[in-house]
Amino acid sequence: DTAVSQTPKYLVTQMGNDKSIKCEQNLGHDTMYWYKQDSKKFLKIMFSYNNKELIINETVPNRFSPKSPDKAHLNLHINSLELGDSAVYFCASSHDRMGSGLYGYTFGSGTRLTVV
Amino acid sequence: EDQVTQSPEALRLQEGESSSLNCSYTVSGLRGLFWYRQDPGKGPEFLFTLYSAGEEKEKERLKATLTKKESFLHITAPKPEDSATYLCAARSGSARQLTFGSGTQLTVLP
């Protein structure tokens, strides 16, 4: 049983398009995250939701909009895609209430986004 | 601003050749230091959390230690299946998220 699943695994799209990445966790965790991993392997936090409430919103373009319909799902919608958005996007979850990740995150397998 | 620096960027070992990976951190009021393993095409897999200087944790051939400025991941008698990128992350008292280093890519040759 996959703990944190995200779809699609690969996404190739043209500049200017709008796309979404979906994430679901079946661990019963309270908090979910979106991280971006660039070509140098740095993982940078983008957003975090705790029980459907946005608790972290780092400085990312407002073309990126997260949506959490319930605490098991956190989707990422990206408008007007740009070349610089190409990266691997990871969804993660943790079970500590304040989103601190003190008990460790469980990551999905990532979505490799390529904008051409 | 919290910072996490890992060294070396890449490390090649022969099977059985023990070594250590370094993670230096600058955070105010460390709340936790984390180690993850990442295989190609996969998400990071949680290994350890260390909370205070002097703490050590072990898992199979891996042992993580923590000082007030650094953490080390010691790999004893590694096997080819230990090849992966090892990521270190820290959480400060004022932050709600983890700050990650760029990782050490470990290759263990048979």
Interface residues (C-beta under 8 A of the other chain):
Chain A: V4 Y33 K40 K41 F42 L43 K44 I45 S48 I55 I56 E58 F90 A92 M98 G99 S100 G101 L102 Y103 G104 Y105 T106 F107 G108 S109 G110
Chain B: R31 G32 F34 G41 K42 G43 P44 E45 F46 T49 T85 L87 A89 R91 R96 Q97 L98 F100 G101 S102 G103
